Structures are given as C-alpha cells and as structure tokens.
Amino acid sequence: MRRNDLPLAQLARLLDVPEDALRSLIDACNPAEIQGDTTLVALTVAEAARRIGIGRTKLYEYVSSGQIASVKIGSLRRIPAEAVNAFVAARLGAGDFDTAA
C-alpha cells in the first residue's frame, strides 16, 4: 500500500484526532526534509559527515590532513558538496575494501 493510499479519515477517527492534524504530522515526517537540503553547495562539517556516514571528529581529521577540501567563510568551515563526492569516489578507486570486522 502506498503512503497516499492510507485511509487517513479512518485512522484519525480511530486515534480520536482531527484528520488535518494527522495529515500535518505525516507531512512533517517527510524523509527528504530529514536528509537535508540536497541543493546546498557548501556543507557544514556535521552535514558532510552525515552524508558520508562518519562522525564529525573523523571528518575533521580528513579535512586537516587535506583528504577532503574545505573553505573558510569568515569564521565558519564549509565543505564543498563536490569535495564529499570526490572523497568517496577516490576511496572507491583506492580499493578500500577492508574485510569487515
């Protein structure tokens, strides 16, 4: 069953909540919004780390070693979105296929 096929009116009655409140709650859980804005050109360290699936500390290590490019904008550190993609592509090309622990 697709998400739009849910009988929201029936669910709202069963839960004893207004249908529009239930619809608003479902819309607020939009996965695209949870993932973040994919149109950003420069990401915060936390956003870049989340995209790669690593922690901020590890990302800072990659930035300080020059493995991931970054820029300073005033006092802020930003990671170009292309740098994240290039880093992952370089890791794939380097054959980083260590055995899983």
C-alpha positions in Angstrom: 0.0 0.0 0.0 1.4 3.4 -1.0 1.6 6.2 1.6 -1.1 8.2 -0.1 -3.5 5.2 0.0 -3.8 5.3 3.8 -7.4 5.8 4.9 -6.5 8.9 6.9 -10.0 9.7 7.8 -10.5 6.3 9.4 -7.2 6.4 11.2 -8.0 9.9 12.5 -11.3 8.6 13.9 -9.6 5.6 15.5 -7.0 7.8 17.1 -9.5 10.4 18.0 -7.5 13.2 16.4 -8.5 15.7 13.7 -7.7 14.5 10.2 -5.8 17.7 9.3 -3.6 17.3 12.4 -2.8 13.7 11.4 -2.1 14.8 7.8 0.3 17.6 9.2 2.1 15.0 11.3 2.6 12.7 8.3 3.8 15.6 6.2 6.3 16.7 8.9 7.9 13.2 8.7 8.9 13.7 5.1 12.2 11.8 4.6 13.5 14.3 2.0 13.5 17.0 4.7 15.2 14.7 7.3 18.0 14.0 4.8 18.8 17.7 4.5 18.8 20.2 1.6 20.5 18.5 -1.3 20.8 21.8 -3.2 23.4 23.2 -0.8 26.8 24.0 -2.4 28.8 24.1 0.8 28.0 21.9 3.8 28.8 22.2 7.5 31.1 19.6 8.9 28.2 17.9 10.5 26.2 17.8 7.3 29.2 16.5 5.3 29.9 13.8 7.9 26.2 12.7 7.9 26.3 12.4 4.1 29.3 10.1 4.3 28.1 8.3 7.3 31.0 9.1 9.6 31.5 11.2 12.8 32.4 14.9 12.9 35.8 14.2 14.5 36.8 11.8 11.8 35.7 14.3 9.1 37.8 17.0 10.8 40.8 14.6 10.6 40.2 14.2 6.8 39.9 18.0 6.5 43.1 18.7 8.5 45.0 16.1 6.5 43.8 17.6 3.2 41.9 14.5 2.1 38.7 16.5 2.0 38.8 20.0 0.7 37.3 22.8 2.8 37.0 26.5 2.8 36.8 29.1 5.5 33.9 31.6 5.2 34.5 34.2 7.9 34.9 32.0 11.0 32.9 29.1 9.5 34.4 26.0 8.0 32.5 24.6 5.0 32.9 21.5 2.9 32.0 21.8 -0.8 29.4 19.2 -1.8 31.6 18.2 -4.7 34.5 17.5 -2.3 32.4 15.0 -0.4 31.6 13.2 -3.6 35.2 13.3 -4.8 36.4 11.9 -1.5 34.1 9.0 -1.6 34.9 8.3 -5.3 38.7 8.5 -4.5 38.2 6.0 -1.7 36.3 3.6 -4.0 39.1 4.0 -6.6 41.8 3.3 -3.9 40.4 -0.1 -3.3 39.5 0.5 0.4 37.6 -2.8 0.6 38.9 -3.9 4.0 37.4 -7.1 5.5 34.5 -6.3 7.8 35.2 -6.9 11.4 
